[in-house]
Amino acid sequence: MQRQVRTTPRKRPRQARSKATVDTILEATTRVLVKQGFDSLSTNAVAAAAGVSIGSLYQYFPNKEALVSALIDRHMEQMNTSILAELTRVAKLPIAEAARAVIELTIKAHAIDPELHRVLTEQVPRIGKLARLRELDEICHRMIAGLLAARKDELAIRDPDLAAFILVSTIESIVHRAALLYPSRLRDPRLVDEATVLVTRYLGIAEN
């Protein structure tokens, strides 16, 4: 029987000094993980890169899986904040502008750290973070579905919920593939232009 690996922290930092230590450890985890990959990652290597004792690291993280799990949570939260904080503003824009803005926000979120994003994406199923990823996806889906439902009379769609699923899946697939395989495309303004044409034509609207 396979042993269940603990991926939760031993304790949460409460004081500013403890939080700074955890941040330092996670930054070191990022550097080691991107450079060496998950299989070669070790708590000793992270402690050395962070300049802390292995005992200090073990106060918070029992193993490398817990380190990567915390890193996934932090990276997803950064992406989530980057997108969701702007969606309320985007919802008030004309629909063609809103479509373009959503694509730009998605690219911005994936461009936070493309190399780290690539490595962490490989580890999401391995660390058991699919539920967390699905949770964030559903939040975006509900917000886009609400935007489409409010503008349904302007659009050539019959089911806002289904249309939101298609749009979120399409945009995420395009941007995610660029982040994983062709990160330079995230900096190419034509990616936004062409993706916007794809979305606006699907919705049955003309981009200004």
N, C-alpha and C positions, 0 to 999 in steps of 0.2 A: 504494500500500500504506500502510495507516494505521500511524503511528509508535507503538511501544509506550511508554506513559508509565510511568516508574518511580514506584512507590508505596512503596518501602521507604526507611527513613531512611538518610542517608549514614553515620552512625555512632551508636552507642549511648552515652548519657551514663554515665560511671562514677563520677565524683566527685560529692559532694553539691552543689557549686556548679553543675556541669553539669546535674545532674538538676533543680535548681531553675530553671535557665534554660529547659530543655525544658518543665517544668510551666507556667512563665509563658507560653511561646509557645503551648502547647496551650490554656490558658485564654483567651488572646487570640483564638485561632482560633475557639473556641466563640462568643465574643461577636460577632465579625465575621460568622461563618457564619450564626448565627441572625438577625442583623440584616439582612444583605445577600443571603444565599443563595449557593449554590456558584458560579454563573456570575459574580457580581460579586466573589467572594473573590479576593484577590491576596496574594502573599507580602509585598509592600510594605505593604499595609494591615495585615496581621498583625504585621509587625515594628514598625510605628508604634504599634499598639494595645498591644503587649507592652513597648514602651519599650526595644527592643534594635535593634542595627544589622542591616541586611539581610545583612551578612556573617556575623554570629553565627547568624542563622536558617539560612543556607545551609550552615553547618557540619553541621547535623543533617538538614535537610529540603531536597531539591533542587527542590521545586515544591509547588503547593497540593494536588495529589493525594496527595502523601506526608503532608502535614499532616492532611488529612481521613482518610486511612488510619490514621494513628496515633491520631486522635481516635476512630474507630470501634473500634479495638482496645481503647482505654482504657474506652470506654463499655460495650462488651460485657463486659469483664472485671469492671467494677463491678456490672453486672446479674448476671453469672454468680456472683460471690462472694456477692451478696445472697441469691440463691436456694439455691445448692448448700450453703452453710455451714449452712443451717437444715434441709435435707432429711433429714439423718441423724436429727435430733431429731424431725422430723415423722413419720418412718417408725414410731416407737414409740408414736404416739398411736392411740386408737381410730379406726377407718376414717372415720367421719363427721367427726371432729375433724381428721383428717389431710387430708381433702378440702378442708375450709374453710381450713386453714392453707396449703395449696398455692396456693389462689386468692389469699389475702392476701399471700403471698410474691411471687407474680407481679405483683400490683398494686404492691407496694412497689418492686419492681425497675423497673417502667415509670415510676414516679413520681419516680425519681431526678432526671430533668431532661426532662420531657415535650416541651418545645419542641426541645431538642437531639435527642431521640430521633426526633422527626418529621423533622427535616432530615437526620439521618444515615441514616435508613431509606430516604429517597429516593436516597441516594448509594451504598448498599451494592452494587447491581449495577454501577453506574458505576465504582466504585473496585476492583471485583473481590474483594469480601469475602463472596460467597455461601458459599464453602467454609467460612469461619470461622463464619458464622452457622449453617450446617448442623451443624458440629461441636458447637457449644454446644447446639443443639436435640437432637442425638442423646444427649448426656450426660443431659439432663433426661428424655428418653424412656426410657433404660435404667433410671434410678432409679425412675421411676414404674411401669414394667413390673415391676421387682423387688418393689416394694411391693404391687402388685396380685396378683402370683403368690404371695407369702407369705400373702395374705389371701383367696385364691381361694374357699375354702370358705364365706366369709362373704358372697360377692358373687354377683350374678346375671349373671356373664359367663362366656364359654366360652374366650376367648383373651386372656390378660392383655396380650400384646404388641399385639394389635389394639386392645384397649380403651385401652391407654396412648396409642397413636397418636391415637385419637378424642378422648380427654380433653385431651392436650397441645395438639392442634390447636384444639379448641373453646375452652379457657381462653385460649390465646395469642391467638386471633382476637378474642375479646371484649375482652380487656384492651388488646391492640394497637390495636384500632379506637378504643377510648375514649381512649387516649394520643394518637393521631394527630388525631382529629376532635372529641372531646368530653372534654378533659382534666379538666374539673370533675367528671365522673362518677367519676374515680379517687378522689375524696374523699367520694363518696356511699356510706355504709355499706350501702345497699340493693343496690348492685352485688354485694357479697360475698354477701349473703343470697340473692339470686335465682340467682346463679351456683352457689352451694352446693346449692340445691334442684335445679337442672338436673343437676349431677354426681351427687348422691346418688341421685336417682331413676333415672338411667341405670345406676348400679351396683347398684340394687335394695336400697338400705339406707335406713333412716329416720334423719334427723338428730335428735339429742337436743335 
